[in-house]
Amino acid sequence: MSDNTAILAGFTREILASADGGCELHLFVQPDADLDGRFKAYDADECEFIAVNGWLFSIEDVEG
């Protein structure tokens, strides 16, 4: 699967999610995703869809 597949499926918002301990995820999410709750995301590094518990991460939009 590729990033393009996720974008075509509506996962168009690109974010970085980081947590204590050095965990950082490069994700694509749907534009209206509730990032404070549990949400579905596309992990750009592992090329797969995952479920993320948003309350465990600091999240920022990728600009560019």
NORQUIDA-V575935 format. One record per helix or strand of 3 or more residues. SS is the DSSP state (alpha for helix, beta for strand). FROM is the first residue (numbers start at 1). LEN is the number of residues. If there is no record, write none. Layout:
ss=SS from=FROM len=LEN
ss=SS from=FROM len=LEN
This chain:
ss=alpha from=3 len=6
ss=beta from=13 len=7
ss=beta from=23 len=7
ss=beta from=38 len=6
ss=beta from=48 len=6
ss=alpha from=54 len=3
ss=beta from=58 len=4
